Structures are given as C-alpha cells and as structure tokens.
Amino acid sequence: MTFHLGKELYGIDIMDVEGIVTIEEIRSIPSAPDYVEGIFNLRGEIIPVISLHKRFRIAPAALSEEDQLLSGFVIINIDDRHLAIVIDKVSRVVTIEADDVHKPPEIISGIGSEYIQGVVSQDGGYLILLDVFRLFDSEELRQLERIQR
C-alpha cells in the first residue's frame, strides 16, 4: 500500500495494514513521546496516533481540498498492537517484485534509514518501502501499549 508523506511516496506491506480511516478527533496525551499525536477511539479500541512526519523530520505536504479527502490514518498491526500513522494522502496498492527492490541510495540513507526496507524506482522517482516492524523498538512499543490503556 502506498501513501504520501511530504514530497515522498512511501509503501508498506498490505498484510500489515488493518485499514485506512479519515482523520478523527485526536486526544493529546501529556508526557507522550513527541512523535505521538495522541489517541483516538476506533470502534471501541483506543489507538495511538503516530506522526511519521515528526519521526522522520519531514514537513507535511500542502494539500489541495481534493487531496485532503485522501488524507487520514493508516491502521497498522505490529505484534498484535494497532497503531495509526498519519498520512498526507493515500495513493494506491501496488504489486512489487522482490527483484525490483534496491538498497536505499545514499541520499536517503541518513535520517530514518533504519526504517527503510528498500527502494523501488518508478516513473522517474522512487517508492520508499518501510518496514513497520523496525519503526519502533521494544521500549517504544511498551510505551505505546501503556498509552492505549
């Protein structure tokens, strides 16, 4: 599944996606890590909302009114924990062959390279593949679990 964050196109394995929802009311959490926007209630489940913009130190995209309709949260499942990641705009589901995935170029290898599974060249640009299981270490996952309670 692909989505836009800032000026870049990112992708995550569709098998790790539980759903996509429009932006809901978020309640902030005092003393939460800076990348945690807060929590929201999805069908009775309290879900932490994560800003990959803050995590990756990238500015949100300036969206047209039409594109704002495609923004929201992607609900991901990490070790049986649901987390919502804020996206600027959902794109589409694509099929990627393993042979098409390359190591990230040096230009992306700095901030956040530990989260990148690989890069796929496409249409004059590239798709950055994220590994959702490397987005958070075990201590961060414990913190997020405490926030959910």
Contacts in CASP RR format, 6 or more apart in sequence:
PFRMAT RR
TARGET T0000
AUTHOR 0000-0000-0000
METHOD contacts of the structure
MODEL  1
MTFHLGKELYGIDIMDVEGIVTIEEIRSIPSAPDYVEGIFNLRGEIIPVI
SLHKRFRIAPAALSEEDQLLSGFVIINIDDRHLAIVIDKVSRVVTIEADD
VHKPPEIISGIGSEYIQGVVSQDGGYLILLDVFRLFDSEELRQLERIQR
1 11 0 8 1.000
1 12 0 8 1.000
1 13 0 8 1.000
1 14 0 8 1.000
1 17 0 8 1.000
1 74 0 8 1.000
1 90 0 8 1.000
1 91 0 8 1.000
1 92 0 8 1.000
1 93 0 8 1.000
2 9 0 8 1.000
2 10 0 8 1.000
2 11 0 8 1.000
2 90 0 8 1.000
2 91 0 8 1.000
2 92 0 8 1.000
2 93 0 8 1.000
2 94 0 8 1.000
2 127 0 8 1.000
3 9 0 8 1.000
3 10 0 8 1.000
3 11 0 8 1.000
3 74 0 8 1.000
3 87 0 8 1.000
3 88 0 8 1.000
3 89 0 8 1.000
3 90 0 8 1.000
3 91 0 8 1.000
4 10 0 8 1.000
4 61 0 8 1.000
4 87 0 8 1.000
4 88 0 8 1.000
4 89 0 8 1.000
4 90 0 8 1.000
4 91 0 8 1.000
5 52 0 8 1.000
5 53 0 8 1.000
5 56 0 8 1.000
5 58 0 8 1.000
5 60 0 8 1.000
5 61 0 8 1.000
5 87 0 8 1.000
5 88 0 8 1.000
6 53 0 8 1.000
6 58 0 8 1.000
6 59 0 8 1.000
6 60 0 8 1.000
6 61 0 8 1.000
6 88 0 8 1.000
7 58 0 8 1.000
7 61 0 8 1.000
8 58 0 8 1.000
8 128 0 8 1.000
9 91 0 8 1.000
9 125 0 8 1.000
9 126 0 8 1.000
9 127 0 8 1.000
9 128 0 8 1.000
10 52 0 8 1.000
10 127 0 8 1.000
10 128 0 8 1.000
10 129 0 8 1.000
10 130 0 8 1.000
11 127 0 8 1.000
11 128 0 8 1.000
11 129 0 8 1.000
11 130 0 8 1.000
12 74 0 8 1.000
12 76 0 8 1.000
12 129 0 8 1.000
12 130 0 8 1.000
12 132 0 8 1.000
13 132 0 8 1.000
14 93 0 8 1.000
16 76 0 8 1.000
16 77 0 8 1.000
16 78 0 8 1.000
16 132 0 8 1.000
17 74 0 8 1.000
17 75 0 8 1.000
17 76 0 8 1.000
17 77 0 8 1.000
18 75 0 8 1.000
18 76 0 8 1.000
18 77 0 8 1.000
18 82 0 8 1.000
19 74 0 8 1.000
19 75 0 8 1.000
20 72 0 8 1.000
20 73 0 8 1.000
20 74 0 8 1.000
20 75 0 8 1.000
20 90 0 8 1.000
21 42 0 8 1.000
21 72 0 8 1.000
21 73 0 8 1.000
21 75 0 8 1.000
21 84 0 8 1.000
22 71 0 8 1.000
22 72 0 8 1.000
22 73 0 8 1.000
23 71 0 8 1.000
23 72 0 8 1.000
23 73 0 8 1.000
23 86 0 8 1.000
24 40 0 8 1.000
24 41 0 8 1.000
24 42 0 8 1.000
24 73 0 8 1.000
25 40 0 8 1.000
26 37 0 8 1.000
26 38 0 8 1.000
26 39 0 8 1.000
26 40 0 8 1.000
26 49 0 8 1.000
27 38 0 8 1.000
27 39 0 8 1.000
27 40 0 8 1.000
28 37 0 8 1.000
28 38 0 8 1.000
29 36 0 8 1.000
29 38 0 8 1.000
29 39 0 8 1.000
29 48 0 8 1.000
29 147 0 8 1.000
32 38 0 8 1.000
32 143 0 8 1.000
32 147 0 8 1.000
33 140 0 8 1.000
33 143 0 8 1.000
34 54 0 8 1.000
35 50 0 8 1.000
35 51 0 8 1.000
35 52 0 8 1.000
35 54 0 8 1.000
35 55 0 8 1.000
36 48 0 8 1.000
36 49 0 8 1.000
36 50 0 8 1.000
36 51 0 8 1.000
36 144 0 8 1.000
36 147 0 8 1.000
37 49 0 8 1.000
37 50 0 8 1.000
37 51 0 8 1.000
37 86 0 8 1.000
38 48 0 8 1.000
38 49 0 8 1.000
38 147 0 8 1.000
39 46 0 8 1.000
39 47 0 8 1.000
39 48 0 8 1.000
39 49 0 8 1.000
39 147 0 8 1.000
39 148 0 8 1.000
40 46 0 8 1.000
40 47 0 8 1.000
40 49 0 8 1.000
40 73 0 8 1.000
40 84 0 8 1.000
41 47 0 8 1.000
42 75 0 8 1.000
42 82 0 8 1.000
42 84 0 8 1.000
45 82 0 8 1.000
46 148 0 8 1.000
46 149 0 8 1.000
47 75 0 8 1.000
47 82 0 8 1.000
47 83 0 8 1.000
47 84 0 8 1.000
47 148 0 8 1.000
48 83 0 8 1.000
48 84 0 8 1.000
48 144 0 8 1.000
48 147 0 8 1.000
48 148 0 8 1.000
49 73 0 8 1.000
49 83 0 8 1.000
49 84 0 8 1.000
49 85 0 8 1.000
49 86 0 8 1.000
50 83 0 8 1.000
50 84 0 8 1.000
50 85 0 8 1.000
50 86 0 8 1.000
50 135 0 8 1.000
51 85 0 8 1.000
51 86 0 8 1.000
52 58 0 8 1.000
52 85 0 8 1.000
52 86 0 8 1.000
52 87 0 8 1.000
52 135 0 8 1.000
53 59 0 8 1.000
53 60 0 8 1.000
53 86 0 8 1.000
55 112 0 8 1.000
55 115 0 8 1.000
55 135 0 8 1.000
56 111 0 8 1.000
56 112 0 8 1.000
56 115 0 8 1.000
57 111 0 8 1.000
60 88 0 8 1.000
61 67 0 8 1.000
61 88 0 8 1.000
61 89 0 8 1.000
63 71 0 8 1.000
63 88 0 8 1.000
63 89 0 8 1.000
67 88 0 8 1.000
67 89 0 8 1.000
70 89 0 8 1.000
70 90 0 8 1.000
71 87 0 8 1.000
71 88 0 8 1.000
71 89 0 8 1.000
71 90 0 8 1.000
72 86 0 8 1.000
72 87 0 8 1.000
72 90 0 8 1.000
73 84 0 8 1.000
73 85 0 8 1.000
73 86 0 8 1.000
73 87 0 8 1.000
74 84 0 8 1.000
74 85 0 8 1.000
74 87 0 8 1.000
74 90 0 8 1.000
75 82 0 8 1.000
75 83 0 8 1.000
75 84 0 8 1.000
76 82 0 8 1.000
76 83 0 8 1.000
76 84 0 8 1.000
76 85 0 8 1.000
76 132 0 8 1.000
78 132 0 8 1.000
78 133 0 8 1.000
78 135 0 8 1.000
78 136 0 8 1.000
78 141 0 8 1.000
79 133 0 8 1.000
79 141 0 8 1.000
81 141 0 8 1.000
81 144 0 8 1.000
81 145 0 8 1.000
81 148 0 8 1.000
83 144 0 8 1.000
94 127 0 8 1.000
96 120 0 8 1.000
96 127 0 8 1.000
96 129 0 8 1.000
100 120 0 8 1.000
100 121 0 8 1.000
101 117 0 8 1.000
101 118 0 8 1.000
101 119 0 8 1.000
101 120 0 8 1.000
101 129 0 8 1.000
102 118 0 8 1.000
102 119 0 8 1.000
102 120 0 8 1.000
102 121 0 8 1.000
103 118 0 8 1.000
103 119 0 8 1.000
104 113 0 8 1.000
104 116 0 8 1.000
104 118 0 8 1.000
104 119 0 8 1.000
104 128 0 8 1.000
105 119 0 8 1.000
105 126 0 8 1.000
108 116 0 8 1.000
108 119 0 8 1.000
108 128 0 8 1.000
114 134 0 8 1.000
115 130 0 8 1.000
115 131 0 8 1.000
115 134 0 8 1.000
115 135 0 8 1.000
116 128 0 8 1.000
116 129 0 8 1.000
116 130 0 8 1.000
116 131 0 8 1.000
117 129 0 8 1.000
117 130 0 8 1.000
117 131 0 8 1.000
117 134 0 8 1.000
118 128 0 8 1.000
118 129 0 8 1.000
119 126 0 8 1.000
119 127 0 8 1.000
119 128 0 8 1.000
119 129 0 8 1.000
120 126 0 8 1.000
120 127 0 8 1.000
120 129 0 8 1.000
136 144 0 8 1.000
END
